[in-house]
Amino acid sequence: MALLENINNPGELKKLSLKQLPRLAQEIRQEIIQTVTRTGGHLASSLGAVELALALHYCLDTPQDKIVWDVGHQAYAHKILTGRRERLKTLRQWRGISGFPNRGESIYDTFTVGHGSTSISTALGLACAYAAQKKQASAAQQRSTKVVAVIGDASLGGGMALEALNHAGQLKKDLVVILNDNKMGISRSVGALSHYLNRIITMPIYNRIRQDIENLVKRVPRLGKRLFSTAKRLEESLKNLLVPGIIFEELGFRYFGPIDGHNIKEIVHTLRGVLRLQGPVLIHAVTIKGKGYSRAEKVPEKFHGIGSLRQDKAAFRGRTFTQIFSEKLVSLAKQDRRIVAITAAMPEGTGLDKFAQSFPGRFYDVGMAEAHAAGFAAGLAAAGLRPVIAIYSTFLQRSYDQLIHDVCLQNLPVTLCLDRAGIVGEDGATHQGIFDLAYLRHIPNLTVMAPKDGQELEGMLEFALGASRPLAIRYPKGEIPHRPDLFCKDYKPCGIQYGRGEILREGRDLAIIALGSMVYPGLEAAKILAAQGIECAVVNARFVKPLDELLIKELCAKFAAVIVAEEGVSAGGFGSAVLEFLEREGIRGVRLKRIALPCAFIPHAKREFLLERYGLTAQGIAQTVLSEYHEAGRYNGQNKDRAPKM
């Protein structure tokens, strides 16, 4: 009988012997592989952390003791062990369980997470709060709450993690940090810290010598303080000799490791020992990303996040925005040696792997450090280069201050290319790229654009790199639309002109101003309505900032109703910019309806499902147009009966 069938909570896990845990780890791996290859998800990361999750719940008294997962894409074993094995088949599906820890999903999930480098800060906050509460508690309530942060080697290089290490070493609170070192983030880990960790792995002798010194002191207690002082000096000398950099010890942490992160007995033994210690402790566990699944072990970056195997075979039959960006940037870089490219640990995901192969000396992977990426780009631009930062929309949020202070305040020619803008789907609330329009458009000196298709993305990228100002281009996840049947026969695309949109379709009844990913649905909506006798003009906005104010004035003068469609939150987005313009110019007598996402955290589900749910499809836009057409008083008693039923 499978062990896993009887494990529905950590209390049941503790009934097993230590010898049974390797078998349970194997069963959990098979459960993860079978589920994720069916539903999609973060496969390699979770396979590499199975023994860590097992050991933590075996040694801790969760949920009273707290586990704080960094990013959380490695926490599938944690979900299985905390009563969610049956629900795992709903992973990342609408109303199913999240692909990341989620406070609303389980009392065992300490934080809702999805971004890197956060765990040590939040865990330190917990540790300080519990320490203060313990002081105020009665003697009967003096049981300490243990706090453990689990962080990957790639996340450890992020600024927030380093700041937290520095602060934790100063505060000296009881905190355990487990460094899950697999030499990988989404891609291979980079930077000096990664090299430092690799050197530690090859020189594990320090902890053994320190233990020998401590054992020696215990054996000869009569010599007392004198021998202890001599032993400590010897330990410090050996530490400086044998441990390259001794970063963690110098920051105030007791360092243990490296240990085998797949040897459950060794992890449990180490954890039980350090949980009795006071002050901050770091356990360095070496793991293999994709452990137990040979395909993932060989190319872990390809199996970091996957769709279902069935989906992968059919996914993206056409070309994607990421591919077009990748090819065009390489082409432009061949013509202009000033162009350099920057990514934050995601060369493959952003398409910059091709640039890195073509121009290795002009490519920079800064690791999981988005704030540094923006500041670094500012320095490159100030020296006369043309840096391009390719980054997912959700991660650009992490560099907000640097965009304002270092890039835009200096008015430097940095180009931001925001991949996965808008709805991304199954990764859920932490990853939806829906806030970028709102947090970018109010920054002075920054131009913001959104292409409708691949050809326009190429034009915008060329335009941006020829400009002498900061500029952002945002584009969605997935295939580029190709629907020539939606355009008028005489339509000819015009080149990118600063702050100018384009009219794609003339109309007599009302206008749809669509931005980026909403242009083709807007055109299709117009085609649907034309079959019912309603003629809609369709405008491709192109620019969020600056607005094409002249074109908007013309539309408001001609039509009684104007619909604005965007794939972003309604508060502060493109539609808000149009509303502000109308108010500023005193334009009255036109109904303006915004189609956008609510100002909310959008849950996980397939991208197509969420777009339909929030009315960001051709049918959804057509429904809104129809409603506004009624409200604008366009129907009279004779034609009301023939109003189309959508």
Buried (B, 14 or more C-beta within 10 A) or exposed (E): EEBBEEBBBBEEBEEBEEEEBBBBBBBBBBBBBEBBBBBBBBBBBBBBBBBBBBBBBBBBEBBEBBBBBBBBBBBBBBBBBBBBBEBBBBBBBEEBBBBBBBEEBBEBBBBBBBBBBBBBBBBBBBBBEBBEEBEEEEEEEEEBBBBBBBBBBBBBBBBBBBEBBEBBBEBEBBBBBBBBBBBBBBBBBBBEBBEBBBEBEEEBEBBEBBEEBEEEBEEEEEEEEEBBEEBEEBBEEBBEEBBBBBBBBEBBBBBBBBBBBBBBBBBBBBBEEBBEEEBBBBBBBBBBBBBBBEEBBEEBBBBBBBBBEEBEEEBBEEEBBBBBBBBBBBEBBEEEEBBBBBBBBBBBBBBBBBBBEBBEEBBBBBBBBBBBBBBBBBEBBBEEBBBBBBBBBBBBBBBBEBBBEBBBBBBBBBBBBBBBBBBBBBBBBBBBBBBBBBBBBEBEBBBBBBBBBBEBBBBBBBBBBEBEBBBBBBBBBBBBBEEEEBBEEEEEBEEBEBBBBBBBBEBEBBBBBBBBBBBBBBBBBBBBBBEEEBEBBBBBBBBBBEBBEEBBBBBBEBBBBBBBBBBBBBBBBBBBBBEEBBEEEEBEEBBBBBBBBEEEEBBBBBBEBBBBBBBBBBBBBBBBBBBBBEEBEBBEEEEEEEBEEB
